[in-house]
Amino acid sequence: MDKKTEIIRKRYDRASIFYDLMEAPMEVMALKRWRIEVMKLLKGRVLEIGVGTGKNIEYYPKDLDITAIDFSEKMLAKAKVKAALYDKKVDLRLMDAQHMDFADNTFDTVFTTCVFCSVPDPIVGLKEIRRICKPDGKIIMIEHVRSEKKVLGLIMDVLNPLVVNSYGANINRKTLENINKAGFDEVEVEVENLFKDIVKKIIIYNKKY
Ligand SMILES: C[S@@+](CC[C@H](N)C(=O)[O-])C[C@H]1O[C@@H](n2cnc3c(N)ncnc32)[C@H](O)[C@@H]1O
């Protein structure tokens, strides 16, 4: 693991203590609803990247073969508790999304919720997703990104170092640009704004032309 990744990983180990409490208001306002919507789209062999404390586990459909990874051991420990609590069979693994230990074309569906704000090298992570997702597989992401609005975007840029250094997440990631840079063609990508132009549901049809 490179130094930058190790620093972010440690921040998430630390954040695992207060993560559920800190996210609780957003969960009630909208996140829970968005999570449930994503679960309806899962099919076949499924991978969740950046499972965190396991907030999606409660909503996992019981009949699917789900693997979930995170690079923070402490986040994963909390996810294990949730899997037991909600009686969900999930293969939880300690793994870096930038270097995944899965063969090419393994998964039918790959999904993330609020993860690509923090993957240290998002383009490398997205290329890995493209590799391990089957051709014609689906990649579903709920991600917050930098606003395209001039003033709001600038405010996000100014505040970003504060948020990254204290917590680990970036608030000004250009995730759609990163998706294109990772090799996905624009025609493969479907985008819906969930909150302003900041929180987006992104569906990528992994064509692998
Ligand atoms: C903001 S949390 C979101 C957790 C969860 N997806 C949710 O919706 O509550 C981001 C998670 O991504 C994980 N993460 C960030 N970069 C990662 C990487 N390179 N590999 C694996 N997990 C990563 C962090 O450890 C953290 O648990």
The ligand as a MOL file (V3000), in Angstrom:
LIG
                    3D

  0  0  0     0  0            999 V3000
M  V30 BEGIN CTAB
M  V30 COUNTS 27 29 0 0 0
M  V30 BEGIN ATOM
M  V30 1 C -17.5960 7.5470 3.2840 0
M  V30 2 S -17.3630 5.8580 3.6070 0 CHG=1
M  V30 3 C -18.8110 5.1210 2.8890 0
M  V30 4 C -19.1290 3.7820 3.5140 0
M  V30 5 C -20.3840 3.0870 2.9530 0
M  V30 6 N -20.2630 2.8120 1.5510 0
M  V30 7 C -21.6340 3.8740 3.2070 0
M  V30 8 O -22.4030 4.1350 2.2720 0
M  V30 9 O -21.8830 4.2140 4.3840 0 CHG=-1
M  V30 10 C -16.0960 5.4290 2.4510 0
M  V30 11 C -15.5830 4.0050 2.6580 0
M  V30 12 O -14.7420 3.6670 1.5540 0
M  V30 13 C -13.6060 2.9820 2.0450 0
M  V30 14 N -12.5230 3.1450 1.0710 0
M  V30 15 C -11.9640 4.2890 0.6180 0
M  V30 16 N -10.9740 4.0320 -0.2350 0
M  V30 17 C -10.9120 2.6840 -0.3490 0
M  V30 18 C -10.0710 1.8150 -1.0820 0
M  V30 19 N -9.0910 2.2640 -1.8600 0
M  V30 20 N -10.2840 0.4880 -0.9670 0
M  V30 21 C -11.2740 -0.0010 -0.1710 0
M  V30 22 N -12.0810 0.7680 0.5680 0
M  V30 23 C -11.9040 2.1080 0.4720 0
M  V30 24 C -13.3340 3.6530 3.3990 0
M  V30 25 O -12.5530 2.8510 4.2500 0
M  V30 26 C -14.7500 3.8450 3.9280 0
M  V30 27 O -15.1880 2.7370 4.6570 0
M  V30 END ATOM
M  V30 BEGIN BOND
M  V30 1 1 1 2
M  V30 2 1 2 3
M  V30 3 1 2 10
M  V30 4 1 3 4
M  V30 5 1 4 5
M  V30 6 1 5 6
M  V30 7 1 5 7
M  V30 8 2 7 8
M  V30 9 1 7 9
M  V30 10 1 10 11
M  V30 11 1 11 12
M  V30 12 1 11 26
M  V30 13 1 12 13
M  V30 14 1 13 14
M  V30 15 1 13 24
M  V30 16 1 14 15
M  V30 17 1 14 23
M  V30 18 2 15 16
M  V30 19 1 16 17
M  V30 20 1 17 18
M  V30 21 2 17 23
M  V30 22 1 18 19
M  V30 23 2 18 20
M  V30 24 1 20 21
M  V30 25 2 21 22
M  V30 26 1 22 23
M  V30 27 1 24 25
M  V30 28 1 24 26
M  V30 29 1 26 27
M  V30 END BOND
M  V30 END CTAB
M  END
